[in-house]
Amino acid sequence: MSEQLRYIYFNVKARGELPRLICAAAGIDYIDERVEDVDWLPKYKSKTPYGQIPVLEVDGTMYAQKLAISLYFARKGGLYPISASELDLLKLDHTLLFVEEVLEDYVAAQVDKIYNNKPETLPKVKAEIFPRKIPLLENLLKVNGSGYFCGNKMTIVDLSAFDFIEQVVNEMGKNYLDAYPLLKAHFAKIGQVEGIKSYLAKRPPSTITW
């Protein structure tokens, strides 16, 4: 009997899009439950393990933390190569955590701007962190040489990078990637993966672009 999977997050990308992208790429069947802001406190918060989302409900039990959920889906969908060597997995993990770190810099700046009355954080991220860290992603693609971040096929890292770069493009404009040809090609390639392309075409609209 297959597991009943229910993924719960707001109708935004922000800190919760990677599990959706993994499921789309791997063809994992799940319920994508998108929470409206007005429903979060009265209907959801007290039911979650740590008072936050995203959460994944598996057969009625809730599990939290985006990366834990993402890795669960990635292993289930063959996007985390568990049979790889310990060193290869170390490379994958350290790349994944770096991409997620840069994404968190951006998302935290957006949260500061919208919810914490700190509009100065976002321009600093765009002016200082993007120019310093995005070239490092470009170089990782160059060093690996396969068009993917790790190994010679798509993994969770490629989907994490796609998630981040999509938000960069939304913020900075499509021409921003012209300075990073390998990232630009990678973003286009992952966007054409059948499951990803289908998901993006059907993804519910949101009033927030990040």
C-alpha positions as CSV (number, residue, x, y, z in Angstrom):
1,M,0.0,0.0,0.0
2,S,1.4,3.4,-1.0
3,E,2.0,6.1,1.5
4,Q,-0.4,9.1,1.7
5,L,1.7,12.2,1.2
6,R,0.4,15.7,2.0
7,Y,2.8,18.6,1.6
8,I,1.7,21.8,3.3
9,Y,3.1,25.3,2.6
10,F,2.0,28.8,1.6
11,N,1.1,29.5,-2.0
12,V,4.6,31.0,-2.6
13,K,8.0,29.7,-3.5
14,A,10.1,31.2,-0.8
15,R,11.3,28.5,1.6
16,G,9.0,25.8,0.3
17,E,9.3,25.3,-3.4
18,L,12.1,22.7,-3.6
19,P,10.0,19.7,-2.4
20,R,7.4,20.6,-5.1
21,L,10.1,20.7,-7.8
22,I,11.5,17.4,-6.7
23,C,8.1,15.7,-6.8
24,A,7.5,17.2,-10.2
25,A,10.8,16.0,-11.6
26,A,10.5,12.5,-10.1
27,G,6.8,12.0,-10.7
28,I,6.0,11.5,-7.1
29,D,2.2,11.5,-6.3
30,Y,1.4,13.8,-3.4
31,I,-1.2,16.4,-2.3
32,D,0.1,19.9,-2.7
33,E,-1.8,21.8,0.0
34,R,-1.3,25.6,-0.3
35,V,-2.1,27.5,2.8
36,E,-3.7,31.0,2.7
37,D,-2.2,33.5,5.1
38,V,-5.5,34.0,6.9
39,D,-5.7,30.2,7.7
40,W,-2.2,29.7,9.0
41,L,-2.7,30.7,12.6
42,P,-6.2,29.3,13.3
43,K,-6.1,26.1,11.2
44,Y,-2.5,25.0,10.9
45,K,0.1,26.4,13.3
46,S,-0.8,24.5,16.4
47,K,-0.9,21.2,14.5
48,T,2.7,21.4,13.2
49,P,5.7,19.9,15.0
50,Y,7.6,23.2,15.4
51,G,4.9,25.8,14.8
52,Q,6.1,26.4,11.2
53,I,5.7,25.2,7.7
54,P,6.5,23.6,5.3
55,V,5.5,20.2,6.7
56,L,5.0,16.8,5.1
57,E,2.2,14.6,6.4
58,V,3.0,10.9,5.8
59,D,0.1,8.6,6.6
60,G,-1.2,11.1,9.2
61,T,2.1,12.0,10.9
62,M,3.6,15.4,10.3
63,Y,7.3,16.0,9.7
64,A,9.0,19.4,9.4
65,Q,12.0,21.2,8.0
66,K,12.3,21.8,4.2
67,L,15.6,20.1,3.7
68,A,14.5,16.9,5.6
69,I,11.4,16.8,3.4
70,S,13.4,17.5,0.3
71,L,15.9,14.8,1.0
72,Y,13.0,12.3,1.7
73,F,11.4,13.1,-1.7
74,A,14.8,13.1,-3.4
75,R,15.7,9.6,-2.1
76,K,12.2,8.4,-3.0
77,G,12.5,9.8,-6.5
78,G,16.1,8.7,-7.3
79,L,17.4,12.3,-7.2
80,Y,19.8,11.6,-4.2
81,P,22.3,8.9,-5.3
82,I,22.4,6.9,-2.1
83,S,24.7,4.3,-3.7
84,A,27.4,6.9,-4.5
85,S,30.6,7.0,-2.6
86,E,30.9,8.9,0.7
87,L,33.1,11.5,-1.0
88,D,30.6,12.0,-3.8
89,L,27.8,12.5,-1.3
90,L,29.9,14.9,0.6
91,K,30.4,16.9,-2.6
92,L,26.7,16.8,-3.3
93,D,25.7,17.8,0.3
94,H,28.2,20.7,0.5
95,T,26.9,22.1,-2.8
96,L,23.3,21.7,-1.8
97,L,23.8,23.4,1.5
98,F,25.6,26.3,-0.2
99,V,22.8,26.9,-2.7
100,E,20.2,26.7,0.1
101,E,22.3,29.2,2.1
102,V,22.3,31.7,-0.7
103,L,18.5,31.2,-1.2
104,E,18.0,31.8,2.5
105,D,19.9,35.1,2.3
106,Y,17.5,36.3,-0.4
107,V,14.3,35.0,1.2
108,A,15.2,36.4,4.6
109,A,15.8,39.8,2.9
110,Q,12.3,39.6,1.4
111,V,10.8,38.7,4.7
112,D,12.6,41.7,6.3
113,K,11.2,44.0,3.6
114,I,7.6,42.9,3.8
115,Y,7.1,41.8,7.4
116,N,9.9,43.3,9.5
117,N,10.0,46.9,8.2
118,K,13.7,46.5,7.2
119,P,13.7,47.4,3.4
120,E,17.5,48.0,3.5
121,T,18.3,44.3,3.7
122,L,17.2,43.4,0.1
123,P,19.3,45.9,-1.7
124,K,22.3,44.8,0.3
125,V,21.7,41.2,-0.7
126,K,21.4,42.2,-4.4
127,A,24.4,44.4,-4.3
128,E,26.8,42.3,-2.2
129,I,25.7,38.7,-1.8
130,F,24.5,38.0,-5.3
131,P,27.7,39.3,-7.0
132,R,29.9,37.4,-4.6
133,K,28.1,34.0,-4.4
134,I,26.4,33.5,-7.8
135,P,29.8,33.4,-9.6
136,L,30.7,30.5,-7.3
137,L,27.7,28.6,-8.6
138,E,28.8,29.3,-12.2
139,N,32.3,28.0,-11.3
140,L,30.8,24.8,-9.8
141,L,29.2,24.0,-13.1
142,K,32.4,24.8,-14.9
143,V,34.4,22.5,-12.7
144,N,32.0,19.6,-12.8
145,G,31.8,19.9,-16.6
146,S,28.7,17.9,-17.3
147,G,26.1,20.6,-17.3
148,Y,25.0,19.4,-13.9
149,F,26.3,20.4,-10.4
150,C,27.2,16.9,-9.3
151,G,27.9,13.8,-11.4
152,N,26.5,13.5,-14.9
153,K,22.7,13.6,-14.3
154,M,20.1,15.7,-12.5
155,T,20.1,15.5,-8.7
156,I,18.5,17.4,-5.9
157,V,21.2,20.0,-6.2
158,D,20.2,21.0,-9.7
159,L,16.6,21.5,-8.6
160,S,17.7,23.6,-5.6
161,A,19.8,25.7,-8.0
162,F,16.8,26.0,-10.3
163,D,14.6,27.2,-7.4
164,F,17.2,29.8,-6.4
165,I,17.9,31.0,-10.0
166,E,14.2,31.3,-10.8
167,Q,13.8,33.7,-7.8
168,V,16.9,35.6,-8.9
169,V,15.5,36.0,-12.4
170,N,12.2,37.2,-11.0
171,E,14.0,39.8,-8.9
172,M,16.8,40.9,-11.3
173,G,15.3,40.3,-14.7
174,K,16.2,37.6,-17.4
175,N,19.2,39.5,-18.7
176,Y,20.9,39.1,-15.3
177,L,22.0,35.6,-16.3
178,D,23.8,36.8,-19.4
179,A,26.9,37.2,-17.3
180,Y,26.6,33.5,-16.2
181,P,26.3,31.4,-19.3
182,L,26.6,28.1,-17.6
183,L,23.9,28.9,-15.1
184,K,21.7,30.3,-17.8
185,A,22.0,27.1,-19.8
186,H,21.4,25.0,-16.7
187,F,18.4,27.0,-15.7
188,A,16.9,26.5,-19.2
189,K,17.7,22.8,-19.3
190,I,16.1,22.0,-15.9
191,G,13.1,24.1,-16.9
192,Q,12.6,21.8,-19.9
193,V,12.6,18.6,-17.9
194,E,9.2,17.1,-18.6
195,G,7.9,17.0,-15.1
196,I,9.2,20.5,-14.3
197,K,7.9,22.0,-17.4
198,S,4.4,20.6,-16.7
199,Y,4.5,21.7,-13.1
200,L,5.5,25.3,-14.0
201,A,2.7,25.5,-16.6
202,K,0.1,24.5,-14.0
203,R,1.6,26.1,-10.9
204,P,-1.1,28.2,-9.1
205,P,-0.5,32.0,-9.4
206,S,0.7,33.9,-6.4
207,T,0.7,37.5,-5.6
208,I,4.3,37.2,-4.4
209,T,7.0,36.4,-6.9
210,W,9.5,34.9,-4.5
